[in-house]
């Protein structure tokens, strides 16, 4: 028997299951997404499950099960099953789907923390860190910054200065798989039953970090490229693994672009530590761009607020506004289409 409480099962999830029409069926958590099926961890072991036709064709891509979701399924033929229902999601990490104005791509669900992994070489990018933090806080997921490969030569003072506005808001760890004490310190920050998603670019050492935290090889890793001196991309899917006597880790493929799906652009000021200045602006609806009496602009001009942080705020706000407006328009179209379908159905019934 597998103890699902170690995988995050709790009393609240049990109550949600009791509200399902399929409460008599087995429940489990999706550990891996494949092209046409899912690996589901249940109390009776690992099952390879497919979706019912209603779920497969009746839901949008972002509504389909993802790694971390809790599902109800009908077992058959030993270790196979059919997923018939999914418990309501919480703390779900999304990113904007490439090539769309408002489409979402789901990365993982029921996430408690996210390890934002960057390596201390030319991968280090504060603006990318800010982008992840904004999205995570919007989803009520606690961000943790992991600066990996700390055994490399890097300018610690310059790094600390670049992160000055971040370290006061979230935990920061300097790690290296070649320095076991740094991994042990990070491991202590994970509690039993917690779910942590690992996000970052390719080659920053995410899979190696997961293996080090689990104290065994659970994920494939690649050697350093001789031509670039960087780690090669390893993960090709989102995969969940259990730490020894601790929490759950979800490794993800390297993310090149991470578009925001934030619905409330005004929340960015608080997330980027600008709200302390914004509160004293002359006008309540100040956009912090050209208004008289803007305390944010004054803070930039007198050096209290880093101009790069301010420019990042403006860029992310524009992106959030664009997504929010596009999402609102998409919902309007969906609502109109749904209304039209209902009217056609009524007309058919009258004939």
VEXKOLSE-675353 format. One record per residue (C-alpha): y, z, x. Coordinates in nm, 2 decimals. Each point is the difference from the previous one (the first is absolute). Layout:
// residues N
@north Y up Z east X
...
// end
This chain:
// residues 351
@north 0.00 up 0.00 east 0.00
@north 0.35 up -0.08 east 0.11
@north 0.28 up 0.26 east -0.06
@north 0.28 up -0.21 east -0.15
@north 0.25 up 0.29 east 0.03
@north 0.01 up -0.09 east 0.37
@north 0.11 up -0.35 east -0.11
@north 0.28 up 0.14 east -0.22
@north -0.17 up 0.06 east -0.34
@north 0.16 up 0.29 east -0.18
@north 0.04 up 0.16 east -0.34
@north 0.28 up -0.23 east -0.11
@north -0.21 up -0.31 east 0.06
@north -0.29 up 0.16 east -0.19
@north 0.24 up 0.05 east -0.30
@north 0.11 up -0.37 east 0.02
@north -0.37 up -0.10 east 0.00
@north -0.06 up 0.20 east -0.32
@north 0.27 up -0.21 east -0.17
@north -0.19 up -0.32 east 0.08
@north -0.23 up -0.18 east -0.25
@north -0.24 up -0.02 east 0.29
@north 0.00 up 0.37 east 0.10
@north -0.38 up 0.01 east -0.01
@north -0.03 up -0.24 east 0.29
@north 0.00 up 0.07 east 0.37
@north 0.33 up 0.02 east 0.19
@north 0.08 up -0.08 east 0.35
@north 0.28 up -0.11 east 0.24
@north 0.04 up -0.35 east 0.14
@north -0.04 up 0.01 east 0.38
@north 0.01 up -0.37 east 0.08
@north 0.12 up -0.31 east -0.18
@north -0.20 up -0.32 east 0.06
@north 0.08 up -0.34 east -0.14
@north -0.20 up 0.03 east -0.32
@north -0.13 up 0.36 east 0.00
@north 0.08 up 0.36 east 0.11
@north -0.17 up 0.28 east 0.19
@north 0.01 up 0.31 east -0.22
@north -0.08 up 0.35 east 0.13
@north -0.15 up 0.22 east -0.27
@north -0.18 up 0.33 east -0.01
@north -0.33 up -0.19 east 0.01
@north 0.09 up -0.22 east 0.30
@north 0.16 up -0.33 east 0.08
@north -0.01 up -0.28 east -0.26
@north 0.10 up -0.36 east 0.02
@north 0.18 up -0.07 east -0.33
@north 0.14 up -0.30 east -0.18
@north 0.26 up -0.01 east -0.28
@north -0.06 up -0.07 east -0.37
@north 0.14 up -0.33 east -0.13
@north 0.27 up 0.19 east -0.20
@north 0.13 up 0.17 east 0.32
@north -0.03 up -0.30 east 0.22
@north 0.19 up -0.24 east -0.23
@north 0.20 up 0.24 east -0.21
@north 0.20 up 0.16 east 0.28
@north 0.26 up -0.13 east 0.25
@north -0.08 up 0.01 east 0.37
@north 0.20 up 0.32 east 0.05
@north -0.19 up 0.17 east -0.28
@north -0.34 up -0.08 east 0.14
@north -0.18 up 0.29 east 0.18
@north 0.10 up 0.06 east 0.36
@north -0.11 up 0.23 east 0.28
@north 0.05 up 0.36 east -0.11
@north -0.03 up -0.06 east -0.37
@north -0.23 up 0.22 east -0.21
@north -0.22 up -0.21 east -0.23
@north -0.28 up 0.05 east -0.26
@north -0.30 up -0.22 east 0.04
@north -0.35 up -0.07 east -0.14
@north -0.26 up 0.02 east 0.28
@north -0.30 up -0.25 east -0.01
@north -0.26 up -0.13 east 0.24
@north 0.01 up 0.29 east 0.25
@north 0.33 up -0.02 east 0.18
@north 0.19 up -0.25 east -0.22
@north 0.24 up 0.05 east -0.28
@north 0.26 up -0.14 east -0.25
@north 0.35 up 0.14 east 0.00
@north 0.11 up 0.04 east -0.37
@north 0.31 up 0.22 east 0.03
@north 0.25 up 0.13 east 0.25
@north 0.18 up 0.34 east -0.02
@north 0.39 up -0.02 east -0.01
@north 0.15 up -0.04 east 0.34
@north 0.22 up 0.24 east 0.18
@north 0.19 up -0.01 east 0.33
@north -0.08 up -0.37 east 0.06
@north 0.14 up -0.19 east 0.30
@north 0.12 up -0.35 east -0.09
@north 0.19 up -0.27 east 0.19
@north 0.17 up -0.31 east -0.13
@north -0.24 up -0.29 east -0.02
@north 0.09 up -0.28 east 0.24
@north 0.15 up -0.30 east -0.16
@north 0.10 up 0.17 east -0.32
@north 0.32 up 0.16 east -0.13
@north -0.15 up 0.29 east -0.18
@north -0.38 up -0.01 east 0.06
@north -0.17 up 0.31 east 0.14
@north -0.30 up 0.03 east 0.23
@north -0.18 up 0.33 east -0.02
@north -0.11 up 0.15 east 0.33
@north -0.16 up 0.34 east -0.09
@north 0.01 up 0.26 east -0.28
@north -0.02 up 0.37 east -0.03
@north 0.17 up 0.04 east 0.33
@north 0.14 up 0.34 east 0.11
@north 0.14 up -0.10 east 0.34
@north 0.06 up -0.32 east 0.20
@north -0.02 up -0.02 east 0.37
@north 0.26 up -0.26 east 0.11
@north -0.15 up -0.11 east 0.34
@north 0.21 up -0.16 east 0.27
@north -0.08 up -0.04 east 0.36
@north 0.25 up 0.10 east 0.27
@north 0.04 up -0.35 east 0.14
@north 0.20 up -0.30 east -0.14
@north -0.16 up 0.07 east -0.34
@north 0.23 up 0.30 east -0.04
@north 0.24 up -0.09 east -0.28
@north 0.21 up 0.26 east -0.18
@north 0.11 up -0.23 east -0.28
@north -0.37 up -0.07 east -0.08
@north -0.06 up 0.38 east -0.01
@north 0.29 up 0.04 east -0.25
@north -0.14 up -0.27 east -0.22
@north -0.34 up 0.18 east -0.02
@north 0.16 up 0.34 east -0.06
@north 0.21 up -0.14 east -0.29
@north -0.30 up -0.15 east -0.18
@north -0.22 up 0.31 east 0.06
@north 0.25 up 0.25 east -0.13
@north 0.06 up -0.22 east -0.31
@north -0.38 up 0.03 east -0.07
@north 0.00 up 0.38 east 0.06
@north -0.21 up -0.04 east 0.31
@north 0.08 up 0.22 east 0.30
@north 0.09 up -0.22 east 0.31
@north -0.11 up 0.11 east 0.35
@north 0.11 up -0.19 east 0.31
@north -0.27 up -0.06 east 0.27
@north 0.14 up -0.13 east 0.33
@north -0.33 up -0.11 east 0.16
@north -0.08 up -0.09 east 0.36
@north 0.22 up 0.27 east 0.13
@north -0.18 up -0.03 east 0.34
@north 0.21 up -0.31 east 0.06
@north 0.33 up 0.02 east 0.19
@north 0.28 up 0.02 east -0.25
@north 0.35 up 0.14 east -0.02
@north -0.04 up 0.33 east -0.19
@north 0.37 up 0.07 east -0.02
@north 0.08 up -0.34 east -0.14
@north -0.29 up 0.03 east -0.25
@north 0.12 up 0.34 east -0.12
@north 0.35 up -0.13 east -0.04
@north -0.12 up -0.29 east -0.21
@north -0.20 up 0.23 east -0.23
@north 0.27 up 0.27 east -0.03
@north 0.06 up -0.07 east -0.37
@north -0.38 up -0.01 east -0.07
@north -0.15 up 0.31 east 0.18
@north 0.19 up 0.24 east -0.23
@north -0.16 up -0.16 east -0.30
@north -0.37 up -0.06 east 0.09
@north -0.25 up 0.12 east 0.26
@north -0.03 up -0.20 east 0.32
@north -0.30 up 0.00 east 0.23
@north -0.03 up -0.16 east 0.35
@north -0.37 up -0.10 east 0.04
@north -0.24 up -0.16 east 0.24
@north -0.37 up -0.04 east -0.02
@north -0.01 up 0.08 east 0.37
@north 0.16 up 0.34 east -0.06
@north -0.24 up 0.19 east -0.22
@north 0.25 up 0.28 east -0.06
@north 0.24 up -0.23 east -0.18
@north -0.28 up -0.12 east -0.24
@north -0.11 up 0.36 east -0.06
@north 0.35 up 0.10 east -0.10
@north 0.02 up -0.30 east -0.25
@north -0.35 up 0.09 east -0.13
@north 0.12 up 0.35 east -0.09
@north 0.27 up -0.15 east -0.23
@north -0.27 up -0.14 east -0.23
@north -0.14 up 0.22 east -0.27
@north -0.34 up -0.03 east -0.17
@north 0.02 up -0.23 east -0.30
@north 0.32 up -0.16 east 0.11
@north 0.03 up -0.38 east 0.01
@north 0.20 up -0.16 east 0.28
@north 0.07 up -0.38 east 0.02
@north 0.06 up -0.14 east 0.35
@north 0.26 up -0.27 east 0.01
@north 0.17 up -0.20 east 0.27
@north 0.00 up -0.33 east 0.19
@north -0.30 up -0.16 east 0.17
@north -0.09 up 0.13 east 0.34
@north 0.16 up 0.34 east -0.02
@north -0.34 up 0.18 east 0.02
@north -0.06 up 0.09 east -0.37
@north -0.38 up -0.04 east 0.01
@north -0.03 up 0.18 east 0.34
@north 0.21 up 0.28 east -0.14
@north -0.23 up 0.03 east -0.31
@north -0.31 up 0.01 east 0.23
@north 0.17 up 0.27 east 0.21
@north 0.09 up 0.21 east -0.30
@north -0.36 up -0.03 east -0.14
@north -0.14 up 0.08 east 0.34
@north -0.24 up -0.30 east -0.02
@north 0.01 up -0.38 east -0.03
@north 0.04 up -0.08 east -0.37
@north 0.21 up -0.31 east 0.04
@north -0.01 up -0.30 east 0.23
@north 0.26 up -0.02 east 0.28
@north 0.10 up -0.27 east 0.24
@north 0.09 up 0.01 east 0.37
@north 0.35 up -0.06 east 0.13
@north 0.09 up -0.37 east 0.03
@north 0.02 up -0.10 east 0.36
@north 0.27 up -0.26 east -0.07
@north 0.24 up 0.22 east -0.20
@north -0.10 up 0.35 east 0.10
@north -0.01 up 0.10 east -0.37
@north -0.27 up 0.11 east -0.23
@north -0.17 up -0.27 east -0.21
@north -0.01 up 0.00 east -0.38
@north -0.32 up 0.17 east -0.11
@north 0.01 up 0.11 east -0.37
@north -0.05 up -0.28 east -0.25
@north -0.03 up 0.22 east -0.31
@north 0.10 up 0.33 east -0.14
@north -0.28 up 0.25 east 0.07
@north -0.03 up 0.37 east -0.08
@north -0.18 up 0.24 east 0.23
@north -0.06 up 0.38 east -0.01
@north 0.10 up 0.23 east 0.28
@north -0.23 up 0.28 east 0.11
@north 0.08 up 0.31 east -0.22
@north 0.34 up -0.15 east -0.09
@north 0.17 up -0.27 east -0.19
@north -0.04 up -0.37 east -0.07
@north 0.16 up -0.28 east 0.20
@north 0.07 up -0.35 east -0.12
@north 0.04 up -0.26 east 0.27
@north 0.19 up -0.31 east -0.08
@north 0.05 up -0.35 east 0.16
@north 0.31 up -0.05 east 0.21
@north 0.31 up -0.06 east -0.22
@north 0.24 up -0.26 east 0.13
@north 0.24 up 0.01 east -0.29
@north 0.05 up 0.30 east -0.23
@north 0.22 up -0.09 east -0.30
@north 0.14 up 0.28 east -0.21
@north -0.10 up 0.06 east -0.36
@north 0.25 up 0.27 east -0.06
@north 0.14 up 0.00 east -0.36
@north 0.29 up 0.24 east 0.06
@north 0.23 up -0.14 east 0.28
@north 0.22 up 0.31 east -0.03
@north -0.28 up 0.22 east 0.14
@north 0.04 up -0.17 east 0.34
@north 0.30 up 0.21 east 0.09
@north -0.19 up 0.32 east -0.02
@north -0.31 up -0.14 east 0.17
@north 0.21 up -0.12 east 0.30
@north 0.20 up 0.32 east 0.02
@north 0.32 up -0.16 east -0.12
@north 0.03 up 0.20 east -0.32
@north 0.17 up 0.29 east 0.19
@north 0.30 up -0.23 east 0.05
@north -0.03 up -0.20 east -0.33
@north 0.04 up 0.33 east -0.20
@north 0.36 up 0.02 east 0.12
@north 0.11 up -0.36 east -0.08
@north 0.31 up -0.03 east -0.22
@north -0.19 up -0.20 east -0.26
@north -0.34 up 0.10 east -0.15
@north -0.11 up -0.36 east -0.02
@north 0.10 up -0.08 east 0.35
@north -0.20 up -0.28 east 0.16
@north 0.09 up 0.11 east 0.35
@north 0.12 up -0.35 east 0.10
@north 0.38 up -0.03 east -0.04
@north 0.13 up 0.27 east -0.24
@north 0.29 up 0.22 east 0.09
@north -0.09 up 0.36 east 0.07
@north -0.36 up -0.09 east 0.09
@north -0.14 up 0.29 east 0.20
@north -0.29 up -0.20 east 0.13
@north 0.23 up -0.27 east 0.15
@north 0.21 up 0.28 east 0.15
@north -0.31 up 0.16 east 0.15
@north -0.09 up -0.34 east 0.16
@north 0.35 up -0.05 east 0.13
@north 0.02 up 0.35 east 0.17
@north -0.35 up -0.02 east 0.14
@north -0.17 up 0.26 east -0.22
@north -0.23 up -0.26 east -0.15
@north -0.17 up -0.25 east 0.22
@north 0.12 up -0.35 east -0.09
@north -0.36 up -0.13 east 0.04
@north -0.12 up 0.24 east -0.26
@north 0.28 up -0.10 east -0.23
@north -0.08 up -0.37 east 0.05
@north -0.36 up 0.07 east -0.07
@north 0.10 up 0.19 east -0.32
@north 0.20 up -0.30 east -0.12
@north -0.29 up -0.25 east 0.07
@north -0.26 up 0.22 east -0.17
@north 0.23 up 0.05 east -0.30
@north 0.05 up -0.37 east -0.04
@north -0.37 up -0.05 east 0.01
@north -0.07 up 0.28 east -0.24
@north 0.26 up -0.14 east -0.24
@north -0.15 up -0.34 east 0.01
@north -0.35 up 0.13 east -0.07
@north 0.12 up 0.23 east -0.28
@north 0.19 up -0.29 east -0.17
@north -0.29 up -0.24 east 0.04
@north -0.24 up 0.26 east -0.14
@north 0.22 up 0.07 east -0.30
@north 0.02 up -0.38 east -0.07
@north -0.38 up -0.03 east 0.04
@north -0.06 up 0.29 east -0.25
@north 0.24 up -0.17 east -0.25
@north -0.20 up -0.33 east 0.03
@north -0.33 up 0.18 east -0.04
@north 0.13 up 0.18 east -0.30
@north 0.13 up -0.32 east -0.16
@north -0.33 up -0.17 east 0.07
@north -0.20 up 0.29 east -0.15
@north 0.23 up -0.02 east -0.31
@north -0.06 up -0.37 east -0.03
@north -0.38 up 0.04 east 0.02
@north 0.01 up 0.27 east -0.27
@north 0.20 up -0.23 east -0.23
@north -0.25 up -0.29 east 0.05
@north -0.29 up 0.24 east -0.08
@north 0.18 up 0.10 east -0.33
@north 0.06 up -0.36 east -0.10
@north -0.37 up -0.08 east 0.05
@north -0.10 up 0.30 east -0.21
@north 0.22 up -0.11 east -0.28
@north -0.17 up -0.35 east -0.02
// end
